[in-house]
Amino acid sequence: MKHIIKEKHQNILEALGALFPDTSKNNLRSWLKEGRVHLDDKVVKEGKEPVSLGQSIEIKRKERALNCDLRILYEDKHLVVIYKPEGLLSVATAFETELTAHAILKERYRPGRAHVIHRLDQDTSGVMLFARTESARDQLKDIFSKHAIEREYCAIVEGQVPSPTGTWSSYQYEDANYVVHTTQNPNKGKLAITHYKRGKVTKKYSWLHLELETGRKNQIRVHCAEAGHPIIGDKKYGAKSNPIKRIALHAHSLGFIHPITKKKMHFSAPVPESFTRLMGLV
């Protein structure tokens, strides 16, 4: 709930005290420190922040999200873009319902909603998008279905990829054990297309920049494995090495047209230091 400042105050701590007279100043300072206080939809953490008549103050729910390194990269009333750390599920499964990116955002925006638009594998880090309204959800899903979105990943794979650029195209299907396979039979799977550019190559590994034309489950992981270069740490798809104790796949950037404002949006999450260190890039 947003509160409009109707009395003159010098700073936000004084305004909070007037709005919440039964709350101690220590608690008000805690709200600020935790990033829960939004002044005109912007986070304010300093009690001395000046305020003006007519501005709005909103107190967000305390986030458990920050305990698992989920970060908000951008949010407005229509959508939210996050950084999802590796190890965090995107959505609920039969084994985990509470500690997921979706559950964290639902708690943040309650009584509002957070709608799933796409997913990242649990062991993949990077940029992820959710909608906050049904209208934004429907339009963003349409954008994804038409592949009118820019999705760039980076990965470290086993072996030396011979070609500097290339495209992998196949049909993919999932078996009863949740393992995805490729086939050239269009009646057996869904079309998956991945474009890649080779970066630095060492004796053991290759750095790949990957662009998704489609967005199938485990698509990049399967294409890399089928090409004979599984992503390091990806035991499910045949990797034999795990030097950084995780799957070396990162959703580096995401670009799309905002469904409501029609502005071009582009977001990126820095490549994990463990990736660059392994490849001698730092």
Beta strands, then each sheet from edge to edge (+ up, - down):
strand 1: 2-4
strand 2: 37-39
strand 3: 42-43
strand 4: 56-59
strand 5: 71-75
strand 6: 79-84
strand 7: 115-116
strand 8: 125-131
strand 9: 150-158
strand 10: 165-174
strand 11: 180-183
strand 12: 190-201
strand 13: 205-212
strand 14: 249-257
strand 15: 264-268
sheet 1: 1+ 4- 2+ 3-
sheet 2: 5+ 6- 8+ 7-
sheet 3: 5+ 6- 8+ 14+ 9- 13+ 12- 10+ 11-
sheet 4: 5+ 6- 8+ 14+ 15-
end
